[in-house]
Amino acid sequence: MAIKHNQQIPHNHFRKDWQRRVRVHFDQPGRKLRRRNARLSKAAAVAPRPVDKLRPIVRCPTIKYNRRVRAGRGFTLTELKEAGIPRKLAPTIGISVDPRRQNLSVESLSANVARLKAYRARLILFPRKLGQHKKDDATKEDVSAVKDTVTRVKHGLPIVNVDHEIKEIKKSDMPEPIEGGAYRKLREARSEARYLGKREKRAREKADEAAAAKK
């Protein structure tokens, strides 16, 4: 607020020992090393399993960013069903599940189903106990043949954005124009759908009157 007229200057308090409350980050190099060691120890603890889970490909929200794709929270129940993976088995084999998400297009559904199938084809399930093999567990030969395992799923199955550049096409490749214009065509289709019942009723009444006149 600006001071006007001949008024007293407000009492500003600048004796609050601000230097004691300044946050410094001199420990940044040490924290960086600590985070790295924590990542390595976590990877060693869960090995040969990857550290992260498999996540779906989703579109970013809003018109500004929806040309980009990113990792989503989890796969839908429809995607798991299409890929042939039971919903209760999925979290146990490193697949994230989101029962709230819905598929709004066939393209997203097919892309994520293909992603699930690719993951399932590359997945090697180690038996929990030696000598006790379950239905989908890998055989002893498959386990012994494993050499290179992926520590992160996102490196093995990366989510890549497709380059959407504006490309020119030939005039001959353009679709044929709609006779009378697209707007006129849409309005006529809307009108026909709207008055379909009335027109059918009118035609039926007219046919009944003609039949009555013949009698």
Protein Blocks (a to p, Z undefined) as FASTA:
>chain_A
ZZehjdddddddfbeolmlmpccdfklmmmmmmmmmmmmmmmmmmpcbdfbdcdddddde
hjklmmpccddfbdcfklmmmnopafklmmmnopacdfkbccfbfklmmmmmmmmmmmmm
mpccddfbghiacfklccfklmmmpmbdcfbfklmmccdddddddddddfklpccddehi
jklmmmmmmmmmmmmmmmmmmmmmmmmmmmmmmZZ
